[in-house]
Amino acid sequence: MLASGAVRLWVSRAASAVFVIAVPVSLASSGASASDGTLGATLNRWSRTIAADARSISLAAKQRHPRQMTSSAVRFRRDALRAQAAIAAQRASSPKGRRGKGLALRAFSNYALAGSRWAASGRARVQGRKSAATSLAQRAGRYARRGNRLLIMAGKLLP
């Protein structure tokens, strides 16, 4: 039978061992969520920027201002490429985070392609080439829709 002092010593050693094991595990898990959390915050920030650029393209197109649409599309493409670089620089710390990062990179790549097609469409419209402008705008819309789907999936995976 153990004396009460020995029991306390054994319990405190066991508690210390559990504490020593639990602290690194909790720090590792908090680090995992911190990296994925930072990745998610970066994704949200650039998503809002891209959305504002897309609204300006849409407004210029609705008001039939092809030059303004072209400049907005160039800004949209530039921001998509910057977002892609910002996401690529982030570190994902979990499998879900890595998958979300990959989806986000593909989404912003599609957005960059959409922006270049929208800019080309605006230039074609200025030059009076209506059928080319329409075709380019339709292709841009397909890229943008694909980017939207990918970005939504990425957003569901990242906190």
N, C-alpha and C positions, 0 to 999 in steps of 0.2 A: 504494500500500500504506500502511496506517495504522501509525503508530508505536505501540508498546505503551502509552505514556501516553495517546494519543488513544483507543485501544480501551477502556482502563479508564474514561476520561472518558465515552465514548459509552455504555458498559454501565451506568455509575452513573447517567447521565441517564435511560436507558431504565428502569432499575430504579426510579428516583425517580418517573418518570411512571406506571409500573405501580402503585407504592405509593400515589401520590396518587389514582389511579382506584380502586384496590381498597379503600382505607380507607373512603371514603364509601359504596361499595356494600355492604361488610360491615356498616357501621353501620346502613345503611338496612334490610338484611335482618334484623339482630338487633333493630332497633326494631320491625319487622313481627312477628317472633315474640314480642317482649315484649308488645306490645299484645294480640295474640291469646292469648298465654299468660296475661295478666292476666284477659282475658275468660273464658278456660277455667277459671281458678282461681275466679273469681266464680261461674261457672255451677256448678262442683262444690260450692262452699260452700252455695249456696242449694238445690241439689238434695238435699244431705244434710238440710238443715233441713226441706224439704218432705216428704221421706221419713219423718222422725221424726213430723211432724204427721199424716201419713197413717196411720202405725201407731197413733197414739193414737185417731184416728177409728175405725179398724177394731176396735181393742180395745173401745172403748166400745160400738160397735154389736153386737159379739159378746156382750158382757156385758149387753146390753139396758139401757143407761143413756142414754136419749135426751137428757137435759139435758147430760150430760158430752160426748156426741157433738156436740151443738150448739155447745158452747163450743170444742171441738177443731176443729170445722169453721170456726168464725169465725176462729180463730187460723191455720188452714190458708189461708184466703182472704187474711187480712191479710199473711201471710208471702209468699204468691204475688204479691200486689201490690207488696210491698217488693222481692222478687226481680226483678220486671219493671222497677221503677225503677232498681235497681242495674245490671242488664244494659243498660238503655237509656243509662245514664250512661257506660258503657265505650265505648271507641273500637276498632273492628275495623280492622286494617291490611292485610288481604288479602281477596281475593274469597271464599275459603273462610270466613274469619272473619266477613265480612259476612253470608254465607248462614247460618252457624251462629248468629249473633246474631239474625237474623230468625226462625229456627226456635225459638230459646230464648224470644224474646218471645212468640211465638204459643203455645208450650207453657205458659208461666206465665199467659197470659191464659186458656187452657183450664182450668188449675188453679184460677184465681180463680172461674171460673164453676162448676166442680165444688164448690168450697168453699161457695159461696152456695147451691147446690142441696142439699148435705148439711145445711147449717144449717137450711134450710127444711124438709127432711125430718124432722129432729129435732124442730123446733117442731110440725110436723103430727102426729108420733107422740105428743108430749106432750098435744096437744089431742084425741087419740083418732081422728084421721082416717087410718086405716091405708092405704087405697087411695091417697090423695094422697101419703103418706109413701113408699110403695113406688115410685110413679111418679117422684117427685122423686129418690129414691135411684138409680133406674135411669138417669135422665138425668145425674146426677152421675157415675155410673160411666162413661158414654160420654165425657163431657168429660175425665175422668181418664185413660182409655185413650188418647184422642187426644193429650192432653198428654204421656203417657209416650212414645208413638211419636215425637212431635216432639222431646222432650228427648233421646232416644237418638240421633236423627239429628244433633241439634246437638252432642252430645258427641263424635260420631265426626268432626265437622268441626273442632272446636277442640282444641288441644293440652292 
